[in-house]
Amino acid sequence: MNLQFISDDEGHRLAVILPIQEYVRICEELEELESIRAYDAAKNSAEEIIPFEQAVEEIEKSRK
């Protein structure tokens, strides 16, 4: 991948420019990772066990 950066006058990198497709892919992967982490936290919790599908639904509702 060819990354492009926005730099200040001193050459310090301030931001990166990504193709929109790459940005969307990264966002989707972060959402999936968030779901996996929530599942792992629920699995390791002493709280009441709920079905995975219900947990995913609750996570999706909390994002809106």
C-alpha distances in whole Angstrom, upper triangle without the diagonal:
4,6,10,13,16,19,23,25,25,21,21,17,19,16,12,11,9,10,13,12,10,12,15,13,13,17,18,17,19,22,22,22,25,27,27,28,30,32,32,34,36,37,37,40,43,43,45,42,41,40,36,36,38,36,33,35,36,32,31,34,34,30,32
4,7,10,14,16,20,22,22,18,18,15,17,14,11,10,9,10,13,14,11,14,17,16,16,19,21,20,21,24,25,25,27,29,29,30,33,34,34,36,39,39,40,42,46,46,47,45,44,43,39,39,41,38,35,37,38,34,33,36,35,32,33
4,7,10,13,16,19,19,15,15,12,13,10,7,7,7,9,13,13,11,12,16,15,14,17,20,19,20,23,24,23,25,28,28,29,31,33,33,34,37,38,39,40,44,44,46,44,43,42,38,38,39,37,34,36,36,33,32,34,33,30,31
4,7,10,13,16,16,13,13,10,11,9,6,5,7,10,13,15,13,13,17,18,16,19,22,21,22,25,26,26,27,30,31,31,33,35,36,37,39,40,41,43,46,46,48,46,45,44,40,40,41,39,36,37,38,34,33,35,34,31,32
4,6,10,13,13,10,9,6,7,6,4,6,9,12,15,17,15,15,18,19,17,19,23,22,22,25,27,26,27,30,31,31,33,35,35,36,39,40,40,42,46,45,47,46,45,44,41,40,42,39,36,38,38,34,33,35,34,30,32
4,7,10,11,9,8,6,6,5,6,7,11,14,16,19,17,16,20,21,20,21,24,24,23,26,29,28,29,32,33,32,34,37,37,37,40,42,42,43,47,46,48,47,46,46,42,42,43,40,37,39,38,35,34,36,34,31,32
4,7,8,5,5,4,5,7,9,11,15,18,20,23,21,20,23,25,22,24,27,27,26,29,31,30,31,34,35,34,36,39,39,39,42,44,43,44,48,48,50,49,48,48,44,45,45,42,40,41,41,37,37,38,36,33,34
4,5,5,5,7,7,10,12,14,18,21,23,26,24,23,26,28,25,26,30,30,28,31,34,32,33,36,37,36,38,41,41,41,44,45,45,46,49,49,52,51,50,50,47,47,47,44,42,43,43,39,38,40,38,35,36
4,6,8,10,10,13,16,17,21,24,26,29,27,26,30,31,29,30,34,33,32,35,37,36,37,40,41,40,42,45,44,44,47,49,49,50,53,53,55,55,54,54,50,51,51,48,46,47,46,43,42,44,41,38,39
4,6,9,11,14,16,19,22,25,28,30,28,27,31,32,29,31,34,33,32,35,37,36,36,40,40,39,41,44,44,43,47,48,48,49,52,52,55,54,54,54,50,51,51,48,46,47,47,43,43,44,42,39,40
4,6,9,12,13,16,19,22,25,27,25,24,28,29,26,28,31,31,29,33,35,33,34,38,38,37,39,42,41,41,45,46,46,47,50,51,53,52,52,51,48,48,49,46,44,45,45,41,41,43,40,37,39
4,6,9,12,15,18,21,24,26,23,22,26,27,24,25,29,28,27,30,32,30,31,34,35,33,36,39,38,38,41,43,42,43,47,47,49,49,48,48,45,45,46,43,41,42,42,38,38,40,37,34,36
4,6,8,11,14,18,20,22,19,18,22,23,20,22,25,25,23,26,29,27,28,31,32,31,33,36,35,35,39,40,40,41,45,45,47,46,45,45,42,42,43,40,37,39,39,35,35,36,34,31,33
4,7,10,13,17,19,21,19,17,21,22,19,20,24,23,22,25,27,26,26,30,30,29,31,34,34,34,37,39,39,39,43,43,45,44,43,43,40,40,41,38,35,37,36,33,32,34,32,28,30
4,7,10,13,15,17,15,13,17,18,16,17,20,20,19,22,24,23,24,27,28,27,29,32,32,32,35,37,37,38,42,41,43,42,41,41,38,37,38,35,33,34,34,30,29,31,29,26,27
4,6,10,12,14,12,11,15,15,13,15,18,18,18,21,23,22,23,26,27,27,29,31,32,32,35,36,37,38,42,41,43,42,41,40,36,36,37,35,32,33,33,30,29,31,29,26,27
4,7,9,12,10,9,13,14,13,15,18,18,18,21,23,23,24,27,28,28,30,32,33,34,36,38,38,40,43,43,44,43,41,40,37,36,37,35,32,33,33,30,29,31,30,26,27
4,6,8,6,6,10,11,10,12,15,15,16,18,20,20,22,24,25,26,28,30,31,32,34,35,36,38,41,41,42,40,39,37,34,33,35,32,29,31,31,28,26,29,28,24,25
4,5,5,6,9,10,11,13,15,16,17,19,20,21,23,25,26,27,29,31,32,33,35,36,38,39,43,42,43,41,39,37,34,33,35,33,29,30,32,28,26,29,29,25,26
4,5,5,6,9,10,11,12,14,15,17,18,20,21,23,24,26,27,29,30,31,33,35,36,37,41,40,41,39,37,35,31,30,32,30,27,27,29,25,23,26,26,22,22
4,5,5,6,9,10,11,12,14,15,17,18,20,21,23,24,26,27,29,30,32,33,35,36,40,39,39,37,35,33,30,28,30,29,25,26,28,25,22,25,25,22,23
4,5,5,6,9,10,11,12,14,15,16,18,20,21,22,24,26,27,28,30,31,33,34,38,37,38,36,34,33,29,28,30,28,25,26,28,24,23,25,25,22,23
4,5,5,6,9,10,11,12,14,15,17,19,20,21,23,24,26,27,29,30,32,33,36,36,37,35,33,31,28,27,29,26,23,24,25,22,20,23,22,19,20
4,5,5,6,9,10,11,12,14,15,17,19,20,21,23,24,26,27,29,30,32,35,34,35,33,30,29,25,24,26,24,21,22,23,20,18,20,20,17,18
4,5,5,6,9,10,11,12,14,16,17,18,20,21,23,24,26,27,29,30,34,33,34,31,29,28,24,23,25,23,20,22,23,20,18,21,21,18,20
4,5,5,6,9,10,10,12,14,15,16,18,20,21,22,24,25,27,28,32,31,32,30,29,27,24,23,25,23,20,22,22,19,18,21,20,17,19
4,5,5,6,9,10,11,13,14,15,17,18,20,21,23,24,26,27,30,29,30,29,27,25,22,21,23,20,17,19,19,16,14,17,17,13,15
4,5,5,6,9,10,11,13,14,15,17,19,20,21,23,25,26,29,28,29,27,25,23,19,19,20,18,15,17,18,15,13,16,16,13,15
4,5,5,6,9,10,10,12,14,15,16,18,20,21,22,24,28,27,28,26,24,23,19,19,21,18,15,18,19,15,15,18,18,15,18
4,5,5,6,9,10,10,12,14,15,16,18,20,21,22,26,25,26,25,23,22,19,19,20,17,15,17,17,14,13,17,16,13,16
4,5,5,6,9,10,11,12,14,15,17,18,20,21,25,23,24,22,20,19,16,16,17,14,11,13,14,10,10,13,12,10,13
4,5,5,6,9,10,11,12,14,15,16,18,20,23,23,23,21,19,18,14,14,16,13,11,13,14,11,11,15,15,13,16
4,5,5,6,9,10,10,12,14,15,16,18,22,22,23,21,20,19,15,16,17,14,12,15,16,12,13,17,16,14,17
4,5,5,6,9,10,10,12,14,15,16,20,19,20,19,18,17,14,15,16,12,10,13,13,9,11,14,12,11,14
4,5,5,6,9,10,10,12,14,15,19,18,18,16,15,14,10,11,12,9,7,10,11,7,9,12,12,11,14
4,5,5,6,9,10,10,12,14,18,17,18,16,15,14,11,13,14,11,10,13,14,11,13,16,15,15,18
4,5,5,6,9,10,11,12,16,16,17,16,16,16,13,15,15,12,11,15,14,11,14,16,15,15,18
4,5,5,6,8,10,10,14,13,14,13,13,13,10,12,12,8,9,12,11,8,11,14,12,13,16
4,5,5,6,9,10,13,13,13,11,10,10,8,10,11,8,8,12,11,10,13,15,14,15,19
4,5,5,6,9,12,13,14,12,13,13,11,14,14,11,12,16,15,13,16,18,17,18,22
4,5,5,6,10,10,12,12,13,14,12,15,15,11,13,16,14,12,16,18,16,17,21
4,5,5,8,8,9,8,9,11,10,13,12,9,11,14,12,11,15,16,15,17,20
4,6,8,9,10,8,10,11,10,13,13,11,13,16,15,14,18,20,19,20,24
4,7,9,11,10,13,14,13,17,17,14,16,19,18,17,20,22,20,22,25
4,5,8,9,11,14,14,17,16,13,16,18,16,16,20,21,19,21,24
4,7,8,12,15,16,19,17,15,18,20,18,19,22,23,21,24,27
4,6,9,13,14,17,15,13,16,18,15,16,20,20,19,22,24
4,6,10,12,15,12,12,15,16,14,16,19,19,19,22,24
4,7,9,12,10,10,13,15,14,15,18,19,19,21,24
4,6,8,7,7,10,11,11,13,15,16,16,19,21
4,6,5,6,9,10,11,13,14,16,17,19,21
4,5,5,6,9,10,11,12,14,15,17,19
4,5,5,6,9,10,11,12,14,16,17
4,5,5,6,9,10,11,12,14,16
4,5,5,6,9,10,11,13,15
4,5,5,6,9,10,11,13
4,5,5,6,9,10,11
4,5,5,6,9,10
4,5,5,7,9
4,5,5,7
4,5,6
4,6
4
